[in-house]
Amino acid sequence: MERLEAALEKAREQRHSNVRENTGQAATKPIKASVQENWSQLKEIKLSQRAARNNRVTTLQTGPNSGAYDMLRSRTLRIMRENGWKNLAVTSPNKECGKTTVSTNLAISLARQADLKILLLDMDMRRPSLHKILAHRPAQSLHSVFEGKADPREQFVRMGDNLALGMNNSAAHNPSELLQSNATKQCLADFDRLFQPDITIFDMPPMLVSDDNVGFLENADCGLLVGAAEETTIKQLDSCEKELAELTNVLGIVLNKCRYVDNDSGYDYDYY
């Protein structure tokens, strides 16, 4: 009987090994730690005030400079809670609209609420820039996790106690294929199980430059479209909003890089 049990166990291990080989996925470490332990074991990084100022990160503290993003946070949180949504994709029509800046400030603003756990992932595998804004170059890239070459518990870092970040240090060789692969879908499920975030924000590539969004956005519950004032055209916004609506739910549109602020908006009031 003991020999039979040993043979069965050996057969199970061989099957598991074959599955990993067939899917191209590296074996992951057993999940034994609690969710809180997974968070606390992440390497903590800090963003200096100087780097934050240079990279337009204005939400580290509550104040007049964080007002617009805090308003976006509250509206985003309300709509997502009402609909039971957890995964938000942030994209733009073209490059340099500021989608990564919006994603970062929104994530930090959300994380200032201590009862929320936020996960921010740099899914722009062609021109990753989250690591530049946060002044931290990771030893391994997020796309290495999707390729089965790294463990998210070792690749992710955190800011504070409740904001985890998955960043890249280089572009991926096959971004479109990687984003729509089953391996990436499984990794996203693993992230949910390991860290149980209340909201996951995907910083996506621009919509008009590749098919990356088409293959990936089925994983997002909703999408936020970021346009640049005086750069993005109404036609581009309209076209991308329609395509975004075909791929996921449209949360809204953000107009970024506004040089002129309407005083009636309230952000200039001496309220803080």
C-alpha positions as CSV (number, residue, x, y, z in Angstrom):
1,M,0.0,0.0,0.0
2,E,2.8,2.4,0.9
3,R,4.5,1.7,-2.5
4,L,1.2,2.3,-4.3
5,E,0.7,5.7,-2.5
6,A,4.3,6.7,-3.3
7,A,3.8,5.8,-7.0
8,L,0.6,7.8,-7.1
9,E,2.2,10.8,-5.5
10,K,5.1,10.6,-8.0
11,A,2.6,10.4,-10.9
12,R,0.8,13.6,-9.6
13,E,4.1,15.5,-9.4
14,Q,5.0,14.4,-12.9
15,R,1.6,15.6,-14.2
16,H,2.1,19.0,-12.6
17,S,5.6,19.3,-14.0
18,N,4.3,18.5,-17.5
19,V,1.5,21.1,-17.2
20,R,4.1,23.8,-16.3
21,E,6.3,22.8,-19.2
22,N,3.4,22.8,-21.7
23,T,2.2,26.3,-20.6
24,G,5.7,27.8,-20.4
25,Q,5.1,28.9,-16.8
26,A,7.7,28.7,-14.1
27,A,6.7,27.0,-10.9
28,T,5.5,29.5,-8.4
29,K,6.2,29.3,-4.7
30,P,3.5,27.6,-2.6
31,I,1.0,30.1,-1.3
32,K,1.2,29.7,2.5
33,A,1.5,33.2,3.8
34,S,-1.6,35.2,4.7
35,V,-2.6,38.2,2.5
36,Q,-1.4,40.6,5.1
37,E,2.0,38.8,5.2
38,N,2.2,39.0,1.5
39,W,1.8,42.8,1.7
40,S,4.2,43.3,4.6
41,Q,6.9,41.3,2.9
42,L,6.9,43.5,-0.2
43,K,9.9,45.9,-0.5
44,E,8.8,49.4,0.5
45,I,9.8,52.4,-1.6
46,K,9.4,56.0,-0.9
47,L,9.0,58.9,-3.3
48,S,10.9,62.1,-2.3
49,Q,9.1,65.4,-2.4
50,R,11.6,66.6,-5.1
51,A,10.9,63.6,-7.4
52,A,7.2,64.0,-6.8
53,R,7.3,67.6,-7.8
54,N,9.4,67.0,-10.9
55,N,7.2,64.1,-12.0
56,R,3.8,65.9,-11.3
57,V,2.8,63.6,-8.5
58,T,0.6,65.8,-6.4
59,T,-1.4,63.4,-4.3
60,L,1.0,62.3,-1.6
61,Q,-0.8,64.7,0.8
62,T,-4.3,66.3,0.9
63,G,-4.2,69.9,-0.3
64,P,-5.1,72.2,-3.1
65,N,-2.7,70.5,-5.5
66,S,-4.4,67.1,-5.0
67,G,-8.0,68.4,-5.3
68,A,-8.7,67.5,-8.9
69,Y,-7.4,63.9,-8.4
70,D,-9.2,63.5,-5.1
71,M,-12.4,64.5,-6.8
72,L,-11.6,61.9,-9.5
73,R,-10.9,59.4,-6.8
74,S,-14.2,59.9,-5.0
75,R,-16.2,59.7,-8.2
76,T,-14.3,56.7,-9.5
77,L,-14.8,54.9,-6.2
78,R,-18.5,55.6,-6.0
79,I,-19.2,54.4,-9.5
80,M,-17.1,51.3,-9.2
81,R,-18.7,50.4,-5.8
82,E,-22.2,50.9,-7.2
83,N,-21.4,48.5,-10.1
84,G,-19.3,46.0,-8.2
85,W,-16.2,46.8,-10.4
86,K,-12.7,46.2,-9.2
87,N,-10.4,46.5,-12.2
88,L,-9.9,49.8,-13.9
89,A,-8.0,50.4,-17.1
90,V,-6.5,53.9,-17.9
91,T,-5.7,54.6,-21.5
92,S,-5.5,57.5,-24.0
93,P,-5.8,58.0,-27.7
94,N,-2.1,58.8,-28.3
95,K,1.2,58.9,-26.4
96,E,2.1,61.8,-24.0
97,C,-1.5,62.5,-22.9
98,G,-0.5,61.9,-19.3
99,K,-2.3,58.6,-18.6
100,T,0.5,57.3,-16.4
101,T,0.5,60.5,-14.4
102,V,-3.2,60.2,-14.0
103,S,-3.0,56.5,-13.1
104,T,-0.3,57.2,-10.5
105,N,-2.0,60.1,-8.8
106,L,-5.3,58.3,-8.8
107,A,-3.7,55.2,-7.2
108,I,-2.0,57.3,-4.5
109,S,-5.1,59.3,-3.8
110,L,-7.1,56.1,-3.4
111,A,-4.4,54.6,-1.1
112,R,-4.7,57.5,1.3
113,Q,-7.9,55.8,2.4
114,A,-6.4,53.3,4.8
115,D,-9.2,50.8,4.4
116,L,-8.5,50.3,0.7
117,K,-5.8,48.0,-0.8
118,I,-4.8,49.3,-4.3
119,L,-2.7,47.6,-7.0
120,L,-1.2,49.6,-9.8
121,L,0.2,47.7,-12.8
122,D,2.3,49.1,-15.7
123,M,0.6,47.3,-18.6
124,D,2.2,49.6,-21.2
125,M,4.8,47.0,-22.3
126,R,6.0,49.0,-25.2
127,R,6.9,52.3,-23.5
128,P,6.8,51.6,-19.7
129,S,7.1,54.8,-17.7
130,L,5.7,54.1,-14.2
131,H,9.1,53.4,-12.9
132,K,10.3,56.8,-14.1
133,I,7.5,58.7,-12.4
134,L,8.1,56.9,-9.1
135,A,11.9,57.1,-9.4
136,H,12.4,53.4,-8.9
137,R,13.9,51.0,-11.4
138,P,12.9,47.4,-10.4
139,A,15.4,44.6,-10.7
140,Q,12.8,42.6,-12.7
141,S,10.0,43.6,-14.9
142,L,6.3,43.0,-14.5
143,H,6.3,41.3,-17.9
144,S,8.8,38.8,-16.5
145,V,6.0,37.8,-14.0
146,F,3.6,37.2,-16.9
147,E,6.3,35.2,-18.7
148,G,6.7,32.9,-15.6
149,K,10.2,34.1,-14.9
150,A,9.5,36.0,-11.6
151,D,7.3,35.8,-8.6
152,P,5.0,38.7,-8.0
153,R,5.8,38.7,-4.3
154,E,9.4,39.4,-5.2
155,Q,8.8,41.7,-8.1
156,F,6.1,44.0,-6.7
157,V,7.0,46.9,-4.4
158,R,4.8,49.0,-2.1
159,M,4.3,52.5,-1.1
160,G,3.0,52.7,2.4
161,D,0.9,49.8,3.7
162,N,-1.8,49.5,1.1
163,L,-0.4,50.5,-2.4
164,A,1.4,47.7,-4.4
165,L,3.1,48.4,-7.7
166,G,4.1,46.2,-10.6
167,M,6.6,48.1,-12.8
168,N,8.8,47.3,-15.7
169,N,12.5,48.2,-16.3
170,S,12.3,47.6,-20.0
171,A,9.9,47.0,-22.9
172,A,8.6,43.5,-23.5
173,H,9.6,41.7,-26.8
174,N,6.1,40.5,-27.6
175,P,3.7,42.9,-25.8
176,S,0.5,42.3,-27.8
177,E,0.8,38.5,-27.6
178,L,1.7,38.7,-23.9
179,L,-1.2,40.9,-22.9
180,Q,-3.8,38.6,-24.4
181,S,-2.2,35.3,-23.3
182,N,-3.8,32.8,-20.9
183,A,-0.7,33.1,-18.8
184,T,-1.3,36.7,-18.1
185,K,-5.0,36.1,-17.3
186,Q,-3.9,33.4,-14.8
187,C,-1.3,35.8,-13.3
188,L,-4.1,38.4,-12.7
189,A,-6.1,35.8,-10.9
190,D,-3.0,35.0,-8.8
191,F,-2.6,38.7,-7.9
192,D,-6.2,38.8,-6.7
193,R,-5.6,35.7,-4.5
194,L,-2.3,36.8,-3.1
195,F,-3.1,40.5,-2.4
196,Q,-6.9,40.8,-2.5
197,P,-6.8,44.4,-3.8
198,D,-10.0,46.4,-3.6
199,I,-9.1,48.2,-6.8
200,T,-6.5,47.2,-9.5
201,I,-5.5,50.0,-11.9
202,F,-4.0,49.0,-15.3
203,D,-1.9,51.7,-16.9
204,M,-2.5,50.7,-20.5
205,P,-0.9,51.7,-23.8
206,P,-2.5,54.3,-26.0
207,M,-5.4,53.0,-28.1
208,L,-4.4,54.3,-31.5
209,V,-0.9,52.9,-31.7
210,S,-1.4,49.1,-31.3
211,D,-3.9,46.3,-30.7
212,D,-2.8,45.8,-27.1
213,N,-6.0,47.2,-25.6
214,V,-8.2,45.0,-27.9
215,G,-6.6,41.9,-26.6
216,F,-6.5,42.8,-22.9
217,L,-9.5,44.9,-21.9
218,E,-11.8,42.0,-21.4
219,N,-9.9,41.7,-18.1
220,A,-11.0,45.2,-17.0
221,D,-14.4,46.0,-15.5
222,C,-14.2,49.6,-16.8
223,G,-12.0,52.1,-18.6
224,L,-10.9,55.7,-18.1
225,L,-9.9,57.7,-21.2
226,V,-7.3,60.4,-20.8
227,G,-7.0,63.2,-23.4
228,A,-4.5,66.1,-23.6
229,A,-5.9,69.6,-23.8
230,E,-5.0,71.4,-27.1
231,E,-3.4,68.1,-28.4
232,T,-6.0,65.4,-28.5
233,T,-8.8,66.1,-31.0
234,I,-12.5,65.7,-30.5
235,K,-12.5,63.1,-33.3
236,Q,-9.8,61.0,-31.6
237,L,-11.6,61.1,-28.3
238,D,-14.9,60.2,-29.9
239,S,-13.4,57.3,-31.9
240,C,-11.5,55.9,-28.8
241,E,-14.6,56.3,-26.5
242,K,-16.6,54.2,-29.0
243,E,-14.0,51.5,-29.2
244,L,-13.5,51.5,-25.4
245,A,-17.2,51.0,-25.0
246,E,-17.0,47.9,-27.2
247,L,-14.2,46.5,-25.1
248,T,-15.4,47.3,-21.5
249,N,-17.5,49.8,-19.6
250,V,-16.6,53.5,-20.0
251,L,-16.0,55.1,-16.6
252,G,-15.4,58.5,-18.1
253,I,-13.0,60.9,-19.8
254,V,-10.3,63.0,-18.2
255,L,-9.0,66.1,-19.8
256,N,-5.4,66.5,-18.9
257,K,-2.7,69.2,-19.4
258,C,-5.1,72.1,-19.0
259,R,-3.3,75.4,-18.8
260,Y,-6.3,77.4,-17.9
261,V,-8.4,76.5,-14.8
262,D,-11.9,77.7,-14.4
263,N,-12.1,79.5,-11.0
264,D,-15.6,78.2,-10.6
265,S,-14.4,74.7,-10.3
266,G,-13.5,75.3,-6.6
267,Y,-9.9,74.1,-6.7
268,D,-8.6,77.7,-6.1
269,Y,-10.7,78.3,-3.0
270,D,-8.8,78.7,0.2
271,Y,-10.5,75.7,1.7
272,Y,-7.7,73.4,2.9
